[in-house]
Amino acid sequence: MDKAQISGLKREDFQATVQGKETDLYTLRNENGVEVSITNYGGAIVAIMVPDKRGVMANIIQGHDNIKSLMQSPEPFLSTLVGRYGNRIARGRFTMNGKEYKLAVNNGPNHLHGGPTGFHARVWDAEQLNEQELILRYVSAYYEEGFPGELHMTVKYSLSEENELSIEYFGTTNKKTVVNMTSHGFFSLAGIATPTPSAMNNVVQINADFYIPIDDTSIPTGEILKVEGTPFDFRTPHVVGERIDADDEQIRHGAGYDHCFVLNKNEPGELSFAAKVVEPDSGRTMEVYTTEPGVQFYSDNWADGFPGTHGATFGRRSALCFEAQHFPDSPNRPYFPSVLLRPGQAYTQKTIYKFGVE
């Protein structure tokens, strides 16, 4: 007998046969009553139930309440896993070993988030180890979405007693390829609602002295610029809405914030503090820690009020995304940290989202 979900989600609403595999809903719980629900369709996180400063529980991640709506979402990457390559690759092309590889062009002139049938739209094999750990596995075929190499990817979700949702990635390939995984959580710390409140009052801090400017198609210009003196300076906490419509070319290119920040690191690959967000009305907080060199901060600039879980509506700028990753267009930028994965090597990444109140 399944425990009742405090999120109100029903497991049977996520059970279907898709791509010849069974989809389902898996729920992690800790002793504090925190509950995280994940489906093996795209690794989508469909509920994160956490208390506010008054102890009131709410779902603070945007999602859908059934498999059909999830598969047909107006936002295909809504709180899903993203791969084989998160973020953009210019013109959907890169060259490796002298050979050009062509990918789907699904975001203006560019490739985005692994393409239309990327990891967000695949059924993963799931194994729930216990109430606090879930493992998802997927084998991405050679040339799936145009990428070379057969990639074996494992993703482990863990919920700690400290209210930390940890996402760990492990991947191997049989041929040289590129990998840049992330989880694209759309976080609404006020709690999703009808309508979900704007996130523009959220206070954000990002541990980055530099960011990556983009052109008018959201591809890196190749520069790495100081945040100092720009609307991208979140080294100290700032209200998101304070500068989001600033008269700034980079803000215009992103229609708000949609930029990769270069995280301050003592050494590459260390698990360190990346960002923090505080929702002032509820008192809910989220801290982000990651081994990745960058975090894409996205202020949900394109949502149009589409419906999600239990009729909640998701309007423009009602969520904030902190997508831990390597830099956009890295396969075409040899001086960016490498995204190459060779046979015999392992792709690893760990990102933690820690929830609290203050």
C-alpha positions as CSV (number, residue, x, y, z in Angstrom):
1,M,0.0,0.0,0.0
2,D,1.5,3.4,-1.0
3,K,1.5,6.1,1.5
4,A,-0.7,9.0,0.6
5,Q,1.2,11.8,-1.1
6,I,1.0,15.1,0.8
7,S,1.4,16.6,-2.6
8,G,-1.9,15.1,-3.6
9,L,-0.3,13.4,-6.6
10,K,-1.6,9.9,-7.5
11,R,0.9,7.3,-8.5
12,E,-1.6,5.7,-10.9
13,D,-1.8,9.0,-12.9
14,F,1.8,8.5,-13.9
15,Q,1.6,4.8,-14.8
16,A,1.5,4.2,-18.5
17,T,3.4,2.3,-21.2
18,V,5.5,4.8,-23.2
19,Q,8.3,3.8,-25.7
20,G,7.6,0.2,-24.7
21,K,8.5,0.9,-21.1
22,E,6.5,1.5,-17.9
23,T,6.3,4.9,-16.4
24,D,5.7,5.5,-12.7
25,L,5.9,7.9,-9.9
26,Y,8.5,7.5,-7.1
27,T,8.5,9.4,-3.8
28,L,11.3,10.2,-1.4
29,R,10.6,11.2,2.2
30,N,12.6,12.2,5.2
31,E,11.9,12.4,8.9
32,N,11.0,16.1,8.6
33,G,8.0,15.3,6.4
34,V,9.7,16.7,3.3
35,E,8.6,14.8,0.2
36,V,10.1,14.7,-3.3
37,S,8.2,13.0,-6.2
38,I,10.0,12.1,-9.4
39,T,8.8,10.2,-12.5
40,N,11.0,8.1,-14.6
41,Y,9.7,9.9,-17.7
42,G,12.5,12.4,-18.3
43,G,13.5,12.2,-14.6
44,A,11.0,15.0,-14.1
45,I,10.7,16.2,-10.5
46,V,6.9,16.8,-10.1
47,A,6.7,17.8,-6.4
48,I,9.0,19.1,-3.7
49,M,6.9,19.5,-0.5
50,V,8.7,21.8,2.0
51,P,7.4,23.9,4.9
52,D,7.4,27.7,5.1
53,K,8.3,29.7,8.3
54,R,4.9,28.9,9.7
55,G,5.2,25.2,9.0
56,V,2.8,25.3,6.0
57,M,3.7,22.7,3.4
58,A,3.6,23.6,-0.3
59,N,4.9,22.3,-3.6
60,I,7.8,24.5,-4.6
61,I,8.6,23.1,-8.1
62,Q,6.6,23.5,-11.3
63,G,5.4,20.3,-12.8
64,H,2.3,18.3,-14.0
65,D,0.1,15.8,-12.1
66,N,-0.2,13.1,-14.8
67,I,2.0,11.5,-17.5
68,K,-0.1,12.7,-20.4
69,S,0.2,16.4,-19.4
70,L,3.9,16.0,-18.7
71,M,4.5,14.5,-22.1
72,Q,2.5,17.3,-23.8
73,S,3.8,20.2,-21.6
74,P,4.2,23.6,-23.3
75,E,7.5,23.7,-21.5
76,P,9.1,20.4,-22.5
77,F,12.0,20.8,-20.0
78,L,9.8,21.6,-17.0
79,S,11.8,20.3,-14.1
80,T,13.3,17.4,-16.1
81,L,16.7,15.9,-16.6
82,V,18.5,17.4,-19.5
83,G,21.0,15.6,-21.8
84,R,22.9,14.5,-23.6
85,Y,23.9,18.2,-23.8
86,G,22.3,20.9,-21.6
87,N,22.1,24.4,-22.9
88,R,22.9,25.5,-26.5
89,I,25.2,24.4,-29.2
90,A,25.6,27.0,-32.0
91,R,23.9,26.1,-35.2
92,G,23.5,22.5,-33.9
93,R,27.0,21.6,-35.1
94,F,30.3,20.7,-33.7
95,T,33.5,19.1,-35.0
96,M,35.4,16.3,-33.2
97,N,38.3,14.3,-34.6
98,G,37.9,16.3,-37.9
99,K,34.3,15.1,-38.4
100,E,31.3,17.5,-38.2
101,Y,28.3,16.3,-36.2
102,K,24.9,17.7,-36.9
103,L,22.3,18.0,-34.2
104,A,18.6,19.0,-34.1
105,V,18.1,22.8,-34.4
106,N,15.2,23.4,-31.8
107,N,15.9,26.9,-30.4
108,G,16.1,29.5,-33.1
109,P,19.2,28.6,-35.2
110,N,20.7,26.5,-32.4
111,H,20.5,23.1,-30.6
112,L,19.0,23.2,-27.1
113,H,19.0,20.7,-24.2
114,G,19.8,17.6,-26.1
115,G,17.1,18.1,-28.8
116,P,13.4,17.4,-29.0
117,T,13.8,13.7,-28.1
118,G,16.6,14.3,-25.6
119,F,16.8,12.7,-22.1
120,H,13.8,14.8,-20.9
121,A,11.6,12.8,-23.3
122,R,12.9,9.3,-22.6
123,V,11.7,6.7,-20.2
124,W,14.5,5.8,-17.8
125,D,14.8,2.5,-15.9
126,A,14.0,3.1,-12.3
127,E,15.1,1.4,-9.1
128,Q,14.0,2.9,-5.7
129,L,16.5,1.7,-3.2
130,N,14.6,2.9,-0.1
131,E,12.5,5.9,1.1
132,Q,15.4,8.3,0.5
133,E,17.1,7.1,-2.7
134,L,16.1,6.6,-6.3
135,I,18.3,5.5,-9.2
136,L,17.5,6.2,-12.9
137,R,19.4,4.6,-15.7
138,Y,19.3,5.2,-19.5
139,V,21.3,4.0,-22.4
140,S,21.5,6.6,-25.1
141,A,22.1,4.9,-28.5
142,Y,24.9,5.7,-30.8
143,Y,23.9,8.8,-32.9
144,E,20.7,9.4,-30.8
145,E,19.9,13.0,-31.6
146,G,23.1,13.1,-33.7
147,F,25.6,12.5,-30.8
148,P,28.4,10.0,-31.3
149,G,29.0,7.2,-28.8
150,E,26.7,4.9,-26.9
151,L,26.3,6.7,-23.5
152,H,25.3,4.8,-20.4
153,M,24.0,7.3,-17.9
154,T,23.0,6.7,-14.2
155,V,21.4,9.4,-12.1
156,K,20.8,9.1,-8.4
157,Y,18.4,11.2,-6.4
158,S,18.9,11.3,-2.6
159,L,16.9,13.1,0.1
160,S,18.8,13.7,3.3
161,E,17.6,14.4,6.8
162,E,19.1,17.9,6.4
163,N,16.5,18.6,3.6
164,E,19.1,18.3,0.9
165,L,18.0,16.9,-2.5
166,S,21.2,15.5,-4.0
167,I,21.4,14.6,-7.7
168,E,24.5,12.6,-8.8
169,Y,25.4,11.6,-12.3
170,F,27.6,8.9,-13.6
171,G,28.2,8.2,-17.3
172,T,30.4,6.1,-19.6
173,T,30.8,5.9,-23.4
174,N,32.2,3.4,-25.9
175,K,33.2,6.2,-28.3
176,K,34.4,9.8,-27.8
177,T,31.4,12.1,-27.2
178,V,30.3,15.2,-25.5
179,V,28.2,15.2,-22.3
180,N,26.7,18.1,-20.3
181,M,23.9,16.9,-18.0
182,T,21.7,19.0,-15.8
183,S,18.4,19.1,-13.9
184,H,16.2,21.9,-15.1
185,G,14.1,22.5,-11.9
186,F,11.7,25.4,-12.2
187,F,11.6,26.5,-8.5
188,S,8.7,28.6,-7.1
189,L,9.6,29.0,-3.5
190,A,6.3,30.8,-2.7
191,G,4.5,27.6,-3.6
192,I,2.8,26.8,-6.9
193,A,-0.7,28.2,-7.0
194,T,-3.4,29.5,-9.4
195,P,-1.7,31.7,-10.4
196,T,1.8,30.9,-9.1
197,P,3.2,34.2,-7.7
198,S,5.9,36.0,-9.5
199,A,9.4,35.1,-8.3
200,M,10.7,38.7,-8.9
201,N,10.7,39.4,-5.2
202,N,13.0,36.5,-4.5
203,V,16.5,37.5,-3.2
204,V,19.3,35.7,-5.1
205,Q,23.0,35.3,-4.4
206,I,25.3,33.7,-7.0
207,N,29.0,32.8,-6.1
208,A,30.4,34.1,-9.4
209,D,32.8,36.9,-10.2
210,F,32.3,36.3,-13.9
211,Y,29.5,35.4,-16.4
212,I,29.3,34.4,-20.0
213,P,27.8,37.0,-22.3
214,I,25.6,35.9,-25.2
215,D,24.6,37.1,-28.7
216,D,21.1,37.7,-29.8
217,T,20.5,34.0,-30.3
218,S,21.7,33.2,-26.8
219,I,25.1,31.7,-27.9
220,P,28.2,32.7,-26.0
221,T,30.2,35.5,-27.6
222,G,33.3,33.8,-26.5
223,E,34.1,36.4,-23.8
224,I,34.1,35.8,-20.1
225,L,33.2,39.1,-18.4
226,K,33.2,40.4,-14.8
227,V,29.8,40.7,-13.2
228,E,31.0,43.9,-11.4
229,G,29.1,47.0,-12.3
230,T,26.4,44.9,-14.3
231,P,22.9,43.6,-13.5
232,F,24.7,40.2,-13.2
233,D,26.4,41.0,-10.0
234,F,24.8,38.7,-7.5
235,R,28.0,38.3,-5.3
236,T,25.9,39.9,-2.6
237,P,22.1,39.1,-2.4
238,H,19.9,41.1,-4.7
239,V,16.1,41.1,-5.4
240,V,15.7,39.4,-8.9
241,G,13.3,42.0,-10.2
242,E,15.5,44.9,-9.2
243,R,17.6,44.9,-12.4
244,I,15.9,42.3,-14.6
245,D,14.6,44.9,-17.1
246,A,17.7,47.1,-17.0
247,D,18.8,49.0,-20.1
248,D,21.5,46.4,-20.8
249,E,22.3,44.6,-24.0
250,Q,22.8,41.3,-22.2
251,I,19.5,41.6,-20.4
252,R,17.8,42.2,-23.8
253,H,19.5,39.2,-25.4
254,G,18.2,36.9,-22.6
255,A,14.8,38.7,-22.3
256,G,15.9,38.8,-18.6
257,Y,18.3,36.5,-17.0
258,D,19.2,33.4,-19.1
259,H,23.0,33.3,-18.6
260,C,25.7,31.0,-17.4
261,F,27.6,32.2,-14.4
262,V,31.3,31.1,-14.0
263,L,31.3,29.7,-10.4
264,N,34.2,30.7,-8.1
265,K,36.1,27.5,-7.4
266,N,39.3,26.8,-5.5
267,E,39.9,23.8,-7.7
268,P,38.0,22.2,-10.7
269,G,35.3,19.7,-9.7
270,E,35.1,20.6,-6.0
271,L,31.6,20.5,-4.5
272,S,31.1,24.1,-3.4
273,F,28.5,26.8,-2.9
274,A,26.9,28.1,-6.1
275,A,23.8,30.1,-5.2
276,K,21.1,30.9,-2.7
277,V,17.6,32.1,-3.1
278,V,15.2,33.4,-0.4
279,E,11.5,33.9,-0.8
280,P,10.7,36.7,1.6
281,D,7.0,36.1,2.2
282,S,7.2,32.4,3.1
283,G,10.7,32.5,4.4
284,R,11.6,29.5,2.3
285,T,15.2,29.3,1.2
286,M,17.2,27.1,-1.3
287,E,20.9,26.8,-1.4
288,V,22.7,25.2,-4.4
289,Y,26.0,23.4,-4.2
290,T,27.7,21.8,-7.3
291,T,30.8,20.2,-8.7
292,E,30.1,21.9,-12.0
293,P,32.0,25.0,-13.3
294,G,28.9,26.9,-14.1
295,V,25.3,27.5,-13.3
296,Q,22.7,28.8,-15.8
297,F,20.5,31.2,-14.0
298,Y,17.2,31.5,-15.9
299,S,14.3,33.7,-14.8
300,D,11.5,31.9,-16.6
301,N,11.1,34.6,-19.2
302,W,8.8,32.8,-21.7
303,A,6.1,31.1,-19.7
304,D,2.6,32.2,-20.6
305,G,0.4,31.1,-17.7
306,F,0.0,27.4,-18.9
307,P,-1.6,25.0,-16.4
308,G,0.3,22.4,-14.4
309,T,-0.2,20.4,-11.2
310,H,-3.7,20.5,-9.8
311,G,-4.7,23.5,-12.0
312,A,-1.8,25.7,-10.9
313,T,-0.8,28.2,-13.6
314,F,2.7,29.1,-14.5
315,G,3.1,32.7,-15.7
316,R,6.1,34.6,-16.9
317,R,8.9,34.9,-14.3
318,S,7.0,32.7,-11.8
319,A,10.0,30.4,-11.3
320,L,13.8,30.6,-11.1
321,C,16.1,27.9,-12.5
322,F,19.6,27.2,-11.3
323,E,20.9,24.6,-13.8
324,A,24.4,23.3,-12.7
325,Q,26.4,22.6,-15.9
326,H,29.4,23.2,-18.1
327,F,29.3,26.2,-20.3
328,P,27.0,26.6,-23.4
329,D,28.6,25.8,-26.8
330,S,31.6,24.3,-25.1
331,P,32.2,21.8,-28.0
332,N,32.9,24.8,-30.2
333,R,34.9,26.7,-27.6
334,P,38.2,24.7,-26.9
335,Y,39.2,27.2,-24.1
336,F,36.0,26.5,-22.1
337,P,36.2,23.6,-19.6
338,S,36.1,20.4,-21.7
339,V,32.8,18.5,-22.1
340,L,34.6,15.6,-23.9
341,L,34.1,12.1,-22.6
342,R,36.3,9.3,-23.8
343,P,36.1,5.5,-23.5
344,G,37.6,4.4,-20.2
345,Q,36.7,7.8,-18.5
346,A,33.6,8.5,-16.3
347,Y,31.4,11.5,-16.5
348,T,30.5,12.6,-12.9
349,Q,28.6,15.4,-11.5
350,K,26.9,16.2,-8.1
351,T,24.5,19.0,-7.4
352,I,22.7,19.6,-4.1
353,Y,19.5,21.7,-3.6
354,K,19.2,22.4,0.1
355,F,15.8,23.7,1.4
356,G,15.3,25.7,4.6
357,V,13.5,28.6,6.2
358,E,14.7,31.9,7.7
